[in-house]
Amino acid sequence: MEIHIWSDVRCPFCYVGKRKFEKSIENFEHKDKIKVHWHSFELDPNIKTEPEVNSVDHLALSKGISRANAEQMMGHVLKTAEDTDLVFNFDKSVVANSFNAHRLIQFAQSKGFGNQIEEAMFKAHFTDGINIDDKQELLKIAESIGLDKEETKSVLDSDQFSDVVREDEINAQKLGIRGVPFFVFNNKYAVSGAQPVDVFDEVLETSWKEFNQSDSPFIVSEGQSCDVDGNCD
């Protein structure tokens, strides 16, 4: 059974949602028969990479609020991350355009490293404060999960996989996806946002029972997510 996930490296709830989804899959009886496809979704395609600006200062500037208020707004995101055993360092997280990161993700997925690159990229951005638009840093991340250095460099130095990223975003629009993470199970059931593990459990069981019966997406429920305007709630 296939599960399709639209996600952006810059989305904190995508990382949280990934972890909750994984906990559900780990306990699923038929996990060896599940194939996960990662799809690209840029929250802000026009954002400019600013290595000297962190996420807290960027939020304060973009919203026209004080840094203290920005930190307060991010408080619930931090609490959610802690509850999922994740470490978010927003004071280190670099403001960066994610398009090249998405190209690398799609390349890695074509080599069978989809889950590994997603995890490495989220950690790099949210925990380690790495610039995910820096091609040298992306090359290091790729090497760390076992991708060939020269082949990866060739991809990053070209426009390869740009069409795959754009196609994912077009398909997201066709499905009416306005925020991420967004999970589609068996081309029928969908979960929007970083839902509790038991929600994923329920959808997994239901979609498995109806495996290959229908391909009409259905929204099960909505949870914490980041929308196309960059708002995370």
C-alpha positions in Angstrom: 0.0 0.0 0.0 1.3 3.5 -0.9 1.3 6.5 1.4 2.1 9.9 -0.2 3.3 12.7 2.0 3.6 16.4 1.0 6.1 18.3 3.2 8.5 21.2 3.4 11.8 21.1 5.2 11.0 24.5 6.7 7.8 23.3 8.3 8.2 22.4 12.0 4.9 20.5 12.1 6.1 18.4 9.1 9.0 17.2 11.3 6.6 16.5 14.2 4.1 14.8 11.9 6.8 12.7 10.4 7.8 11.4 13.9 4.2 10.6 14.9 3.5 8.9 11.6 6.7 6.8 12.1 5.5 5.7 15.5 2.3 4.5 14.0 4.0 2.7 11.2 6.4 1.0 13.6 3.5 -0.7 15.4 1.6 -1.5 12.2 1.3 -5.2 11.5 1.8 -4.8 7.8 4.5 -2.2 7.8 6.7 -4.2 5.5 4.1 -3.8 2.8 3.9 0.0 3.1 5.7 2.2 0.6 6.1 5.9 1.4 6.5 8.6 -1.2 7.8 12.1 -0.2 6.4 15.0 -2.2 7.7 18.6 -2.3 5.7 21.6 -1.1 7.3 25.0 -0.7 5.7 27.1 2.0 7.2 30.3 0.6 8.8 29.7 -2.8 9.9 33.4 -2.9 11.7 33.5 0.4 15.2 34.8 0.2 18.0 32.9 1.9 19.6 34.9 4.7 22.3 32.9 6.5 22.7 35.6 9.1 19.0 35.7 10.1 17.5 33.0 12.4 13.8 31.9 12.4 12.9 34.0 15.5 14.2 37.3 14.1 12.6 36.5 10.7 9.2 35.9 12.3 9.4 39.1 14.3 10.3 41.1 11.2 7.8 39.5 8.9 4.9 39.9 11.4 6.1 43.3 12.6 6.3 42.2 16.2 8.9 42.2 18.9 11.4 39.4 19.3 9.9 38.5 22.6 6.4 38.2 21.0 7.9 36.1 18.3 9.5 33.7 20.8 6.1 33.5 22.6 4.4 32.6 19.3 7.0 29.8 18.8 6.4 28.5 22.3 3.6 26.1 21.4 5.7 24.7 18.5 8.6 24.1 20.9 6.3 22.4 23.3 4.9 20.1 20.6 8.4 19.2 19.5 9.5 18.4 23.0 6.4 16.2 23.4 7.6 14.3 20.3 11.2 14.0 21.6 12.5 16.5 19.0 14.9 19.3 19.6 14.1 22.6 17.8 16.7 25.4 18.0 14.9 28.3 16.4 17.6 30.7 17.5 20.0 28.8 15.3 17.6 27.8 12.4 18.7 29.7 9.3 16.2 31.4 7.1 16.7 29.7 3.7 14.8 29.0 0.5 14.0 25.2 0.4 14.0 24.7 -3.4 17.5 23.1 -3.7 16.7 21.1 -0.6 13.7 19.7 -2.3 15.7 18.9 -5.4 18.1 16.9 -3.3 15.2 15.1 -1.5 13.8 14.0 -4.8 17.2 12.8 -6.1 17.7 10.9 -2.8 14.2 9.4 -3.1 15.0 8.2 -6.6 17.9 6.3 -5.1 15.8 4.7 -2.3 16.9 7.2 0.4 13.6 9.1 0.8 13.1 8.6 4.5 16.7 9.0 5.3 17.1 12.4 3.5 13.9 13.8 5.0 15.1 13.0 8.5 18.6 14.3 7.9 17.2 17.5 6.3 14.8 18.2 9.2 17.5 17.7 11.8 20.0 19.9 9.8 17.5 22.8 9.6 15.7 22.7 13.0 18.3 21.2 15.3 21.7 21.9 13.9 21.1 25.3 12.3 22.5 24.3 8.9 21.8 26.5 5.8 19.7 24.1 3.7 20.2 26.4 0.6 24.0 26.0 0.8 25.0 23.4 -1.8 28.2 22.4 0.1 26.1 21.7 3.2 23.6 19.8 1.2 26.4 17.7 -0.3 27.6 16.9 3.3 24.0 15.9 4.2 23.8 13.7 1.1 27.1 12.0 1.9 26.0 11.4 5.5 23.2 9.1 4.4 25.2 7.2 1.8 24.6 9.1 -1.5 27.4 9.2 -4.0 29.4 12.5 -3.6 30.1 13.2 -7.3 26.6 12.2 -8.5 25.0 14.4 -5.9 27.3 17.3 -6.8 26.3 16.9 -10.4 22.6 17.2 -9.4 23.1 20.2 -7.2 25.1 22.0 -9.8 22.4 21.6 -12.4 18.6 22.0 -12.4 18.0 18.3 -12.2 14.8 17.3 -10.4 13.4 20.8 -10.6 10.6 19.4 -12.8 9.8 16.8 -10.1 9.5 19.4 -7.4 7.2 21.6 -9.6 5.1 18.6 -10.6 4.6 17.8 -6.9 3.5 21.3 -6.2 1.0 21.3 -9.2 -0.4 18.0 -7.9 -0.8 19.5 -4.4 -2.8 22.3 -6.0 -5.0 19.8 -7.8 -5.7 18.0 -4.6 -6.5 21.3 -2.8 -3.6 21.0 -0.4 -3.2 24.4 1.4 -1.0 23.3 4.2 1.5 20.7 5.3 2.2 18.0 6.4 -0.4 16.2 4.3 -0.7 12.4 4.2 -2.7 10.5 1.6 -3.2 6.8 2.3 -4.1 4.3 -0.5 -5.1 7.3 -2.7 -8.3 7.5 -0.6 -7.9 8.7 2.9 -6.0 11.8 3.9 -4.7 13.3 7.2 -3.9 17.0 7.3 -1.5 18.2 9.9 0.6 16.6 12.7 -2.1 14.4 14.1 -1.8 12.2 17.2 -0.4 8.7 16.7 -3.8 7.1 17.3 -5.3 9.0 14.3 -2.6 7.6 12.1 -3.3 4.2 13.6 -6.9 4.4 12.7 -6.4 5.6 9.2 -3.7 2.9 8.6 -6.1 0.2 9.6 -9.0 1.5 7.6 -7.0 2.2 4.5 -5.4 -1.2 4.7 -8.7 -2.9 4.8 -9.9 -1.0 1.7 -6.5 -1.4 -0.1 -6.9 -0.8 -3.8 -10.7 -0.2 -3.6 -10.9 3.6 -4.2 -8.8 6.5 -5.3 -10.9 9.5 -4.2 -9.1 11.5 -1.5 -11.1 12.1 1.7 -10.1 14.4 4.5 -10.2 12.5 7.8 -9.2 15.4 10.2 -7.0 18.4 10.6 -4.2 19.0 13.0 -1.3 21.4 13.5 0.3 22.4 10.3 1.9 25.3 8.3 0.0 27.0 5.6 1.0 28.5 2.2 1.4 31.9 3.9 4.0 30.5 6.3 1.8 30.6 9.3 2.2 27.7 11.7 -0.5 26.9 14.3 
